[in-house]
Amino acid sequence: MSQEEILTNDFGIPVPDNENSLTAGSRGPILMQDHFLLEKLAQFNRERIPERVVHAKGAGAHGYFEVTHDVTQWTKAKFLDTVGKKTPVFARFSTVGGESGSADTVRDPRGFSAKFYTEEGNYDLVMNNTPVFFVRDPMKFPDFIHTQKRNPQTHTKDKNAFWDFLSLSPESTHQVTILMSDRGTPKSLRNMDGFSGHTFKWVNAEGRAVWVKYHFKTEAGIENFTRQEAEEMAGVDPDYTTRDLFDTIDRGGEAAWKVHVQILPLEVADTYPFDIFDITKVVSQKDYPLIEIGRFVLNRNPTNYFAEVEQAAFSPSNVVPGIDFSPDKMLQGRIMSYADAHRYRLGSNYSLIPINCPFATQKHNHQADGLMRVDDNGGNKPNYEPNSFSPGKSVPEVAEHPYMVEGKVERTPYKYPNDDFTQAGNLYRLLKDDEKARLIDNIVDHIKPVRRDIQLRQICNFSRADADYGNRIAQGLGIDLQQELAKMSKH
């Protein structure tokens, strides 16, 4: 094995830690001075022209969100202030790792992004069809995505890279179990749930705050392909789920979800058994049950794919008064990274593209010029503020909800980093026998061509989640696990 090289940034400066962002305390938030993270994410955003680096293959539709239950005790967001109130929405669904021409039915998480055109500005929820994610720190995100892409030498998909990274990132075990289960190949975009994954903060009119997690539950019911069915459909109709969504709406149907939230008191962040901001874990619904708040309905197809779906830009930085961020490190990284990716891909004035315009309210600031500025560019008004000619004013009452930040400024994992396996094991034990059998078969089929040392490392991760889980994968690969462990102990 070759000697390891010292990691540096693009200017030769040694990287102190390539897995943990610079935060205030172990929980965060992330500090803007972490130039290593900013450089890594900014470079990552600029790797592909012009399609999205991730979520390149997608489908979208218009519709509405209707409030069905009173939530004003928790949030002052105006689009949620009245039962029966409807807000126009646009949603985009996508696979994650493949290119724009890849098949819809590949085993992959599905992106589920929702744009709410509210009277206080656009609110974006950038979700997935799984409640957890592979990594918990944005410093690892570009590396993870690189393993989903093509080998830099062969330009083919690389299962060794895929499993090498995951086996060295034990926090991924929970998400890998979901991905390799039936849920990794949803039968249609209408037949899957959506999850914020991230924890957000809701603030009410009195200034009281709670933590919140979003769950979109499909009204059509969960349906999935088996691995064999998904592979067959990829050959028969690689655009199957895109076509299904369009045709369903074109026939006068709709795709609909009941929207629920989990509400957590602020103090739970310091008392729960694990860090609630760790996106590799779920908060038990037994502890904090789902509360229904509304209905999300898609019932109108785009007129032009490029104008509406391809140019749609979603960012978790787009929140409205009454909704705020949490210290979740992945969320903090995405707040910067998503908007930066859009400015690169669509131009600095991407908010002027009709699908991204906050048409339910008026945009007003002193930012001007730039590529593709297609409105009047502010006319003859000054392009600075404060000014005496066309003054604007800030709105102090919509200021972010204050919270205490303390701790050393250092690169550190979450306070509870060692239990990456309990929830993955719990999920495995919840599966029915036939679901377990398909999960094992999917993993064995996918990891079979991978190097033996990587296989063994990943089997160890599965075994730490559940001994039966690891043993069955080893058996499927024809590995005598006890014999291999004995060899490893000798070395």
C-alpha positions as CSV (number, residue, x, y, z in Angstrom):
1,M,0.0,0.0,0.0
2,S,1.4,3.4,-0.9
3,Q,2.2,5.9,1.8
4,E,-0.6,8.2,2.7
5,E,-0.3,11.8,1.4
6,I,-1.0,14.8,3.5
7,L,-4.4,16.3,2.6
8,T,-4.3,20.0,1.7
9,N,-6.7,22.5,0.2
10,D,-6.3,23.9,-3.3
11,F,-3.5,26.2,-2.1
12,G,-1.4,23.5,-0.4
13,I,-2.5,24.3,3.1
14,P,-2.8,21.2,5.3
15,V,-6.3,20.1,6.2
16,P,-6.7,19.6,9.9
17,D,-9.8,17.3,9.7
18,N,-11.5,16.1,6.6
19,E,-14.5,14.6,8.3
20,N,-15.7,17.2,10.8
21,S,-16.7,20.8,10.2
22,L,-15.5,23.7,12.4
23,T,-18.3,24.3,14.8
24,A,-19.1,26.2,18.0
25,G,-19.3,23.2,20.4
26,S,-19.9,19.6,19.3
27,R,-23.5,20.5,18.2
28,G,-22.7,23.6,16.2
29,P,-23.7,25.7,14.3
30,I,-20.9,25.6,11.7
31,L,-18.7,28.7,11.6
32,M,-18.4,30.7,8.4
33,Q,-14.6,30.9,9.0
34,D,-14.3,27.2,8.0
35,H,-12.7,28.0,4.7
36,F,-11.8,24.3,4.2
37,L,-15.5,23.4,4.2
38,L,-16.5,26.4,2.0
39,E,-13.8,25.6,-0.6
40,K,-14.8,21.9,-0.6
41,L,-18.5,22.6,-1.1
42,A,-17.9,25.4,-3.6
43,Q,-15.5,23.3,-5.7
44,F,-18.0,20.4,-5.6
45,N,-20.8,22.6,-6.9
46,R,-18.7,23.5,-9.9
47,E,-17.7,20.1,-11.1
48,R,-20.4,19.6,-13.7
49,I,-21.7,21.8,-16.5
50,P,-24.6,22.3,-16.9
51,E,-26.6,19.6,-15.3
52,R,-27.0,19.3,-11.5
53,V,-24.1,17.6,-9.7
54,V,-26.7,15.5,-7.8
55,H,-30.4,14.9,-8.5
56,A,-29.9,15.4,-12.2
57,K,-32.7,13.1,-13.4
58,G,-36.0,14.6,-12.2
59,A,-39.7,15.1,-12.7
60,G,-42.0,17.9,-11.5
61,A,-45.5,19.2,-11.1
62,H,-47.6,22.1,-9.8
63,G,-50.3,22.0,-7.2
64,Y,-51.3,23.3,-3.8
65,F,-50.8,22.9,-0.1
66,E,-53.9,23.1,2.1
67,V,-53.9,23.6,5.9
68,T,-56.1,21.0,7.5
69,H,-55.3,21.5,11.2
70,D,-54.5,24.5,13.4
71,V,-50.8,24.9,14.1
72,T,-50.7,28.6,15.2
73,Q,-49.7,27.5,18.7
74,W,-46.4,26.5,17.2
75,T,-45.7,28.8,14.3
76,K,-46.6,32.3,13.0
77,A,-45.9,31.4,9.4
78,K,-48.7,33.0,7.5
79,F,-49.2,30.2,5.0
80,L,-50.1,28.0,7.9
81,D,-52.2,30.5,9.9
82,T,-55.8,29.4,8.8
83,V,-57.4,26.0,8.4
84,G,-58.5,25.6,4.8
85,K,-55.9,28.1,3.4
86,K,-54.3,27.0,0.2
87,T,-50.8,27.9,-1.0
88,P,-49.5,27.3,-4.6
89,V,-46.6,24.8,-4.7
90,F,-44.2,23.2,-7.2
91,A,-42.4,19.9,-6.5
92,R,-39.5,18.2,-8.1
93,F,-38.6,14.5,-7.6
94,S,-35.3,13.0,-8.6
95,T,-32.8,10.2,-8.3
96,V,-29.5,11.2,-6.6
97,G,-26.4,9.7,-8.2
98,G,-27.3,9.2,-11.9
99,E,-27.0,11.5,-14.8
100,S,-29.9,13.2,-16.5
101,G,-30.3,10.3,-18.9
102,S,-30.2,7.5,-16.3
103,A,-33.0,5.2,-15.5
104,D,-35.8,6.2,-13.1
105,T,-35.9,2.8,-11.3
106,V,-32.3,2.5,-10.2
107,R,-31.6,1.7,-6.5
108,D,-31.1,5.2,-5.1
109,P,-32.7,7.6,-2.6
110,R,-35.3,9.8,-4.2
111,G,-35.1,13.6,-3.8
112,F,-38.5,15.2,-2.9
113,S,-38.3,19.0,-3.1
114,A,-41.2,21.3,-2.5
115,K,-41.5,25.1,-3.2
116,F,-44.3,26.9,-1.4
117,Y,-45.1,30.3,-3.0
118,T,-46.2,32.1,0.2
119,E,-47.2,35.7,0.8
120,E,-44.0,36.1,2.8
121,G,-41.7,34.8,0.1
122,N,-40.8,31.3,-1.2
123,Y,-40.4,28.5,1.3
124,D,-38.4,25.5,0.1
125,L,-38.4,22.1,1.7
126,V,-35.6,20.0,0.3
127,M,-36.4,16.4,1.3
128,N,-35.7,12.8,0.5
129,N,-37.9,9.7,0.5
130,T,-35.9,8.4,3.4
131,P,-35.9,9.9,7.0
132,V,-32.1,9.6,7.4
133,F,-28.9,10.2,5.4
134,F,-25.6,8.5,4.8
135,V,-23.3,11.1,6.6
136,R,-23.9,13.7,9.3
137,D,-21.3,16.3,8.4
138,P,-21.2,18.3,5.2
139,M,-17.4,17.9,5.0
140,K,-18.0,14.3,3.9
141,F,-20.8,15.0,1.4
142,P,-18.7,15.7,-1.7
143,D,-16.7,12.5,-1.0
144,F,-19.8,10.5,-0.6
145,I,-21.3,11.7,-3.9
146,H,-18.1,11.0,-5.7
147,T,-18.4,7.4,-4.8
148,Q,-21.9,7.4,-6.5
149,K,-20.5,8.8,-9.7
150,R,-18.1,7.3,-12.3
151,N,-14.5,6.1,-11.7
152,P,-12.0,8.8,-12.7
153,Q,-10.0,6.3,-14.8
154,T,-12.6,3.9,-16.3
155,H,-15.6,6.2,-16.3
156,T,-17.8,3.4,-15.1
157,K,-19.8,3.0,-11.9
158,D,-17.5,1.7,-9.2
159,K,-19.0,-0.6,-6.6
160,N,-15.6,-0.8,-4.8
161,A,-15.7,3.0,-4.2
162,F,-19.3,2.8,-3.2
163,W,-18.8,0.2,-0.5
164,D,-15.3,1.3,0.5
165,F,-16.6,4.7,1.6
166,L,-19.6,3.3,3.3
167,S,-17.7,0.6,5.1
168,L,-15.3,3.4,6.4
169,S,-18.3,5.5,7.4
170,P,-20.3,3.4,9.9
171,E,-22.8,6.2,10.4
172,S,-24.2,5.2,7.0
173,T,-25.4,1.7,8.2
174,H,-28.9,2.9,8.9
175,Q,-29.4,4.6,5.5
176,V,-27.7,1.7,3.7
177,T,-30.2,-0.7,5.3
178,I,-33.1,1.5,4.0
179,L,-31.5,1.9,0.5
180,M,-31.0,-1.9,0.1
181,S,-34.4,-2.7,1.3
182,D,-37.6,-2.6,-0.8
183,R,-37.7,1.2,-0.3
184,G,-34.6,1.6,-2.4
185,T,-36.7,1.0,-5.6
186,P,-40.1,2.8,-5.3
187,K,-42.7,1.8,-7.9
188,S,-43.7,5.4,-8.6
189,L,-43.1,8.9,-7.3
190,R,-46.7,8.8,-6.1
191,N,-46.1,5.7,-4.0
192,M,-43.4,7.0,-1.6
193,D,-43.2,9.2,1.4
194,G,-41.1,12.3,1.9
195,F,-39.1,13.3,4.9
196,S,-37.3,16.6,5.9
197,G,-34.7,14.5,7.7
198,H,-33.4,17.7,9.1
199,T,-34.7,19.2,12.3
200,F,-36.1,22.8,11.9
201,K,-37.4,25.3,14.3
202,W,-40.9,26.7,14.4
203,V,-41.6,30.0,16.2
204,N,-45.0,31.3,17.2
205,A,-46.4,34.8,17.5
206,E,-45.4,35.0,21.1
207,G,-41.8,34.1,20.3
208,R,-42.0,30.6,21.7
209,A,-40.1,28.0,19.7
210,V,-40.2,24.2,19.2
211,W,-38.2,21.8,17.0
212,V,-40.0,20.3,14.1
213,K,-39.5,17.4,11.6
214,Y,-41.7,17.0,8.5
215,H,-43.2,13.7,7.2
216,F,-45.1,13.6,3.9
217,K,-47.2,10.4,3.9
218,T,-48.4,9.3,0.5
219,E,-52.2,8.9,0.1
220,A,-51.6,6.4,-2.7
221,G,-49.9,3.9,-0.4
222,I,-46.3,2.6,-0.4
223,E,-45.5,0.4,-3.4
224,N,-42.0,-0.8,-4.4
225,F,-40.4,-2.8,-7.2
226,T,-38.3,-5.8,-6.4
227,R,-34.7,-5.6,-7.6
228,Q,-35.5,-7.7,-10.6
229,E,-38.6,-5.7,-11.5
230,A,-36.7,-2.4,-11.2
231,E,-33.8,-3.7,-13.4
232,E,-36.3,-5.0,-16.0
233,M,-38.2,-1.7,-16.1
234,A,-34.9,0.2,-16.5
235,G,-34.5,-1.7,-19.8
236,V,-38.1,-1.5,-20.9
237,D,-38.9,2.1,-19.9
238,P,-36.0,4.1,-18.2
239,D,-38.4,7.1,-17.8
240,Y,-41.1,5.0,-16.1
241,T,-41.7,7.1,-13.0
242,T,-41.4,10.4,-14.8
243,R,-44.0,9.2,-17.3
244,D,-46.3,7.8,-14.6
245,L,-46.4,11.1,-12.7
246,F,-47.1,13.1,-15.9
247,D,-49.7,10.6,-17.2
248,T,-51.6,10.4,-13.9
249,I,-52.0,14.2,-13.8
250,D,-52.7,14.4,-17.5
251,R,-55.6,12.0,-17.1
252,G,-57.1,14.3,-14.4
253,G,-55.7,12.5,-11.4
254,E,-53.4,13.8,-8.7
255,A,-50.5,12.9,-6.5
256,A,-51.2,13.6,-2.9
257,W,-49.6,13.4,0.5
258,K,-50.8,14.0,4.1
259,V,-48.3,16.3,5.7
260,H,-47.4,15.6,9.3
261,V,-44.9,17.0,11.8
262,Q,-43.1,15.8,14.9
263,I,-43.1,18.6,17.5
264,L,-40.2,18.5,20.0
265,P,-39.8,20.9,22.9
266,L,-36.5,22.9,22.8
267,E,-35.1,21.3,25.9
268,V,-35.3,17.8,24.3
269,A,-32.2,18.7,22.3
270,D,-30.2,18.4,25.5
271,T,-32.0,15.4,27.1
272,Y,-32.8,13.0,24.3
273,P,-30.7,9.8,24.2
274,F,-28.9,10.9,21.1
275,D,-28.4,14.2,19.3
276,I,-31.7,15.1,17.5
277,F,-29.7,17.1,15.0
278,D,-27.8,14.0,13.8
279,I,-29.4,13.3,10.4
280,T,-28.3,9.6,10.4
281,K,-30.9,8.9,13.1
282,V,-34.7,9.2,13.5
283,V,-36.6,10.5,16.5
284,S,-39.0,7.8,17.7
285,Q,-42.7,8.4,16.8
286,K,-43.5,6.7,20.1
287,D,-41.9,9.6,21.9
288,Y,-43.1,12.3,19.6
289,P,-46.1,11.1,17.5
290,L,-46.9,12.4,14.0
291,I,-49.3,15.4,14.0
292,E,-51.2,16.0,10.8
293,I,-51.1,19.6,9.6
294,G,-52.1,19.6,5.9
295,R,-52.4,18.1,2.5
296,F,-49.9,18.4,-0.4
297,V,-51.5,17.9,-3.8
298,L,-49.9,17.9,-7.3
299,N,-52.5,18.3,-10.0
300,R,-51.0,20.3,-12.9
301,N,-48.2,19.3,-15.3
302,P,-45.5,21.7,-16.4
303,T,-46.0,23.3,-19.8
304,N,-42.3,23.1,-20.6
305,Y,-39.9,20.8,-18.9
306,F,-36.8,22.9,-19.2
307,A,-38.4,26.2,-18.1
308,E,-40.1,24.7,-15.1
309,V,-38.5,21.5,-14.0
310,E,-34.9,21.8,-15.1
311,Q,-34.6,25.4,-14.0
312,A,-36.4,25.0,-10.7
313,A,-34.0,25.8,-7.9
314,F,-34.7,24.7,-4.3
315,S,-32.6,25.7,-1.2
316,P,-33.1,25.1,2.5
317,S,-31.9,28.7,3.0
318,N,-35.3,29.8,1.8
319,V,-37.4,29.9,5.0
320,V,-40.2,32.3,6.0
321,P,-40.9,34.1,9.3
322,G,-42.1,31.5,11.8
323,I,-39.7,28.9,10.5
324,D,-36.0,28.9,11.4
325,F,-32.9,26.7,11.2
326,S,-31.4,24.2,13.7
327,P,-27.7,23.5,14.3
328,D,-27.9,20.3,12.2
329,K,-24.5,20.3,10.5
330,M,-25.7,18.9,7.2
331,L,-28.5,21.5,7.2
332,Q,-26.0,24.2,7.9
333,G,-23.8,23.1,5.0
334,R,-26.7,22.9,2.6
335,I,-27.9,26.4,3.5
336,M,-24.8,27.7,1.8
337,S,-24.2,25.0,-0.7
338,Y,-27.5,24.7,-2.5
339,A,-27.9,28.4,-3.2
340,D,-24.3,28.6,-4.4
341,A,-24.9,25.6,-6.7
342,H,-27.9,27.5,-8.3
343,R,-25.9,30.6,-8.8
344,Y,-23.3,28.6,-10.6
345,R,-25.6,26.5,-12.7
346,L,-28.4,29.1,-13.5
347,G,-26.6,32.4,-12.9
348,S,-26.6,34.9,-10.1
349,N,-30.1,36.1,-11.0
350,Y,-31.8,32.7,-11.0
351,S,-34.5,34.1,-8.7
352,L,-35.8,36.0,-11.8
353,I,-36.5,32.8,-13.6
354,P,-40.4,32.5,-13.5
355,I,-40.4,29.1,-11.7
356,N,-38.3,30.5,-8.9
357,C,-39.9,33.9,-8.7
358,P,-41.6,34.7,-5.4
359,F,-44.8,35.7,-7.3
360,A,-47.0,35.8,-4.2
361,T,-45.1,38.7,-2.8
362,Q,-42.8,41.5,-4.1
363,K,-39.0,41.3,-4.3
364,H,-37.2,44.4,-3.1
365,N,-33.5,44.9,-2.4
366,H,-30.6,46.8,-3.8
367,Q,-28.8,44.0,-5.5
368,A,-28.2,44.7,-9.1
369,D,-26.5,43.7,-12.4
370,G,-25.0,40.3,-13.1
371,L,-25.5,37.7,-15.8
372,M,-29.0,37.4,-17.3
373,R,-30.5,40.3,-15.4
374,V,-33.8,40.4,-17.3
375,D,-36.0,42.8,-15.4
376,D,-35.5,46.6,-15.2
377,N,-32.5,46.0,-12.9
378,G,-33.9,48.5,-10.3
379,G,-34.4,51.2,-12.8
380,N,-33.0,54.6,-11.7
381,K,-33.1,53.7,-8.0
382,P,-29.7,53.6,-6.1
383,N,-28.0,50.3,-5.8
384,Y,-26.9,50.8,-2.2
385,E,-28.6,51.1,1.2
386,P,-29.1,53.1,3.4
387,N,-29.9,55.8,0.9
388,S,-31.9,59.1,0.9
389,F,-33.6,58.6,-2.5
390,S,-35.5,55.2,-2.3
391,P,-35.0,54.1,1.3
392,G,-36.0,50.6,2.5
393,K,-36.4,49.3,6.0
394,S,-35.7,46.1,7.8
395,V,-38.3,44.2,9.7
396,P,-37.0,43.5,13.2
397,E,-40.1,41.5,14.2
398,V,-39.1,38.7,11.8
399,A,-35.6,38.3,13.3
400,E,-34.3,34.8,13.9
401,H,-35.2,33.2,17.1
402,P,-32.3,33.6,19.5
403,Y,-30.6,30.6,21.1
404,M,-27.4,30.1,23.1
405,V,-24.3,28.9,21.4
406,E,-21.3,27.7,23.5
407,G,-18.3,25.5,23.3
408,K,-14.8,25.5,22.0
409,V,-14.3,26.3,18.3
410,E,-12.9,23.1,17.0
411,R,-13.5,20.2,14.6
412,T,-15.4,17.6,16.5
413,P,-18.1,15.0,15.9
414,Y,-21.5,15.0,17.5
415,K,-21.5,14.4,21.2
416,Y,-22.9,11.0,20.8
417,P,-20.9,9.6,17.8
418,N,-20.5,6.0,18.8
419,D,-23.9,4.5,18.3
420,D,-24.2,4.2,14.6
421,F,-25.8,0.7,14.7
422,T,-28.8,0.5,17.1
423,Q,-31.3,2.1,14.8
424,A,-30.1,0.1,11.8
425,G,-30.5,-3.0,13.9
426,N,-33.9,-2.0,15.1
427,L,-35.0,-1.5,11.5
428,Y,-33.6,-4.9,10.4
429,R,-35.5,-6.6,13.2
430,L,-38.7,-4.9,12.3
431,L,-38.7,-6.3,8.8
432,K,-40.8,-9.3,7.9
433,D,-39.0,-12.5,6.9
434,D,-39.6,-12.0,3.2
435,E,-38.4,-8.3,3.5
436,K,-35.3,-9.4,5.2
437,A,-34.7,-12.0,2.5
438,R,-34.9,-9.4,-0.2
439,L,-32.7,-7.0,1.7
440,I,-30.0,-9.6,2.1
441,D,-30.3,-10.7,-1.6
442,N,-30.0,-7.0,-2.7
443,I,-26.9,-6.4,-0.7
444,V,-25.2,-9.7,-1.7
445,D,-26.0,-9.0,-5.4
446,H,-24.6,-5.5,-5.2
447,I,-21.5,-6.1,-3.0
448,K,-20.5,-9.5,-4.7
449,P,-17.9,-8.0,-7.1
450,V,-16.3,-5.8,-4.4
451,R,-12.9,-6.5,-2.9
452,R,-12.9,-9.0,-0.1
453,D,-11.4,-6.7,2.5
454,I,-14.1,-4.1,1.8
455,Q,-16.8,-6.8,2.0
456,L,-15.5,-7.9,5.4
457,R,-15.4,-4.3,6.7
458,Q,-19.0,-3.7,5.6
459,I,-20.2,-7.1,7.0
460,C,-18.7,-6.0,10.4
461,N,-20.9,-2.9,10.3
462,F,-24.0,-4.9,9.5
463,S,-23.0,-7.4,12.3
464,R,-22.7,-4.6,14.8
465,A,-26.3,-3.6,13.9
466,D,-27.5,-7.2,14.2
467,A,-25.5,-10.4,14.3
468,D,-28.0,-12.3,12.1
469,Y,-27.8,-9.4,9.6
470,G,-24.1,-9.7,9.1
471,N,-24.0,-13.5,9.2
472,R,-26.6,-13.8,6.4
473,I,-24.7,-11.5,4.2
474,A,-21.5,-13.4,4.8
475,Q,-23.3,-16.6,4.0
476,G,-24.7,-15.2,0.8
477,L,-21.2,-14.2,-0.2
478,G,-19.8,-17.7,0.7
479,I,-17.7,-16.2,3.5
480,D,-16.8,-18.1,6.6
481,L,-17.0,-15.2,9.0
482,Q,-15.4,-16.9,12.0
483,Q,-12.5,-18.0,9.9
484,E,-12.0,-14.5,8.4
485,L,-12.1,-12.9,11.9
486,A,-9.6,-15.4,13.1
487,K,-7.3,-14.4,10.2
488,M,-7.7,-10.8,11.0
489,S,-6.9,-11.3,14.7
490,K,-3.6,-12.9,13.8
491,H,-2.6,-9.8,11.9
